Each structure stands twice: as structure tokens, then as C-alpha cells.
Amino acid sequence: MQIGINSFAALNPDSETGRVPTSCEKLGDLIEEIALADQVGIDVFGVGEHHRPDFADASPAVILAAAATRTHRIRLTSAVSVLSTADPVRLFQDFATLDLLSKGRAELVVGRGSFGEAYPLFGYQPQDYDGLFAEKLDLLLALRGTTHVNWSGRFRAPLTGQGVYPRPVQDEIPVWVGVGGTPASFARAGMLGVPLMIAIIGGSFERFRPLIDLYRRAGMAAGHPPDRLKVGIHVTGFLADSVAEARDAFFPGWAYAFSHVGKERGWGPVTRDQFDASCGSGGSFLIGDPRTVIEKVRKASATLGGISRLSFQMSAATCGPVKMARSIELIGRVVAPALRQPSTIIQLPAATSVSA
């Protein structure tokens, strides 16, 4: 199992001071977090894409390119790129360039996005979101496979054999499809034989098993070998030296973020009881000490029929760089080794002077 961290570069107020970081400060902190994740042995770091005033990640490829100059081993991915509103040619070029800068460490997770601002911003209609995604995914996969593409579609001017450059270091940049809970999206990813990244932001792990089975059946029916049908999960998570410390550190930022979005979407206010339930054995949050989180991940993997990648979504945390660095350190030095090798003895490292 590969272990990763995803960030949305959210501009949430500090839980102690109430101060909102500037975009410059947030991006600087994010680069430090990615560098630390590389140092402590985390496999992959993802950066999301949003076009809102409360996020600083409108250009994930640019952020990841900056991180490429500070890292040596960690894989660098979007999480997700909003493919429905992107030009696949330009997106491919951006990540091919990232692949060259990182010497073969670039990946893409593509999806339709959880917010709608990108559609009017780039001149698309929200009602076309599924058709846009399907067509652009087809083109992106074609671009990945060959330099000179002949292609036509409804939403973009055709390609008639033009060369698309630069070409990446990797023969094929990995492209994952990010999904929520729509059965058609799971089936499509299976038919294409592309790896699946599931955004699990609440509820239980069990509810996703039928959808994962659908993905695997669709993939095998299309003739794809089982080892191509990889399943990853993107899950709310945060680590500390104790369960109580982890929950207390993460809750204020999570409550702020979900209350803020909830006002836009008509949700009721979130509560500490709801949060604690999601952190408990029946919920999907991976928030706690290493032993608790490791046990919960192992059970989740068994429930879902095996997962290839787990990415912790921690960007709602507003507890400051020291606690964030400790969480990254515990994931890289304790959680990741234990999940890769079940016989690993869990030993908590002393907090280091390295901070994100």
C-alpha cells in the first residue's frame, strides 16, 4: 500500500489566533510540508485545484513544480485536476514538464471537481460536466500514449496529427480517475482500465464496497488484468501522539471548513458529536494516534477488498506548523512502514526539530 498526503491549500483562520494566512504564506508552508513528507518517507503528495477566494491552489502543476526542486523521491500528483474545464493538451504539457523537472515523479488524478466555479470561469456549462469529462479524458489518455494525435470531439477543436511536446520521462504518466459516489463513474474507470481514487469525506467505508466491485467487474469485463484495476482512497485524516490530541487539533479547522461550505449548500451546522462519531470505529475519518489509525486502515482495506493507495486529506487543519509537521512525521515514520509491512513493530519517534 502506498501512503500519501493531499492538500487543498485552504486559507482557513488559525484556530488559536483567528488570523487567516495570506496565499503567499500558505503556499510557502505547503512547500515545506511536501519537503518534510519526502524526508520522512511518504510515497506521494497531492495538491488540489480550486478557483475560490478561500483556496490558493488554482494551479497545482505550478505548486508541484516548486516542490520538485525541494524533493528527491516522493511522487507528485494533482488531487484532483478539474479535467472537465481544462484543455487536455495544456494539462498534459504541464504535467509532462513536471515529470521532467522531477525526473519521472509526476502523476495526475483527474475529476469533475466538487465546486462549480471553474465552469463559468473557463466558459463551460455546468450541465455538460459529464460529457466534458468523458471526452477530455479520452483525449488525455490518447495524448499520454502517443506524440502525434488524430482526434475529434464535441467540445474542442480537433487534432490532426500535431505533435504535443514536451514528452515526459515516464513512458506513461499515471492517470487516476477521481470519483465520489456515482456508479457510472466507477464503471467508466473500470472499462478504461485506469486506477480509481475515491474521495471519502464522510459516512462509512462499507458503503463504497458495491461501487468498487462494480469498478472491478467492469474492468475485467473489458479485458483489463486485475493488477491494472488499482483502488485508492482519499480520506480525512490527522495524526498526533494521542487520540484526544489529534481530535482536538483537527476539529476547529474541520468545523470551520464544513460550516463555511455548508452555508453555501444549505447544510446544517456541524457538531463535535458528529465529528467524534466520524472518528470512531464506524466512521471514515482517520484521526487519532498511530495505533488507532493503523488498525482502522487495515480494517478498511479488508472491507474494500484491498486498496493500493491511501491519501490523508489534512488541509482543514488549522493547528499550526508544529502539529502539522508532527502529523506528517507520524504518517511517514510510523503509519506507512506498518501498513507496508504488517509485522512492523510500532515505535513512536521523538518529535524532531524539523517543522513544516
PEVENRA-V965598 format. One record per run of one state. SS is the DSSP state (H for helix, E for strand, C for the rest). FROM is the first residue (numbers start at 0). TO is the last residue. If there is no record, write none. Layout:
ss=SS from=FROM to=TO
ss=SS from=FROM to=TO
//
This chain:
ss=C from=0 to=0
ss=E from=1 to=6
ss=C from=7 to=8
ss=E from=9 to=9
ss=C from=10 to=11
ss=E from=12 to=12
ss=C from=13 to=18
ss=E from=19 to=19
ss=C from=20 to=21
ss=H from=22 to=38
ss=C from=39 to=42
ss=E from=43 to=46
ss=C from=47 to=53
ss=E from=54 to=54
ss=C from=55 to=58
ss=H from=59 to=67
ss=C from=68 to=73
ss=E from=74 to=77
ss=C from=78 to=79
ss=E from=80 to=81
ss=H from=82 to=84
ss=C from=85 to=86
ss=H from=87 to=100
ss=C from=101 to=104
ss=E from=105 to=110
ss=C from=111 to=115
ss=H from=116 to=120
ss=C from=121 to=124
ss=H from=125 to=144
ss=C from=145 to=146
ss=E from=147 to=150
ss=C from=151 to=157
ss=E from=158 to=162
ss=C from=163 to=172
ss=E from=173 to=178
ss=C from=179 to=181
ss=H from=182 to=191
ss=C from=192 to=194
ss=E from=195 to=199
ss=C from=200 to=204
ss=H from=205 to=220
ss=C from=221 to=224
ss=H from=225 to=227
ss=C from=228 to=229
ss=E from=230 to=238
ss=C from=239 to=241
ss=H from=242 to=264
ss=C from=265 to=270
ss=H from=271 to=278
ss=C from=279 to=284
ss=E from=285 to=287
ss=C from=288 to=288
ss=H from=289 to=302
ss=C from=303 to=307
ss=E from=308 to=312
ss=C from=313 to=319
ss=H from=320 to=339
ss=C from=340 to=355
//
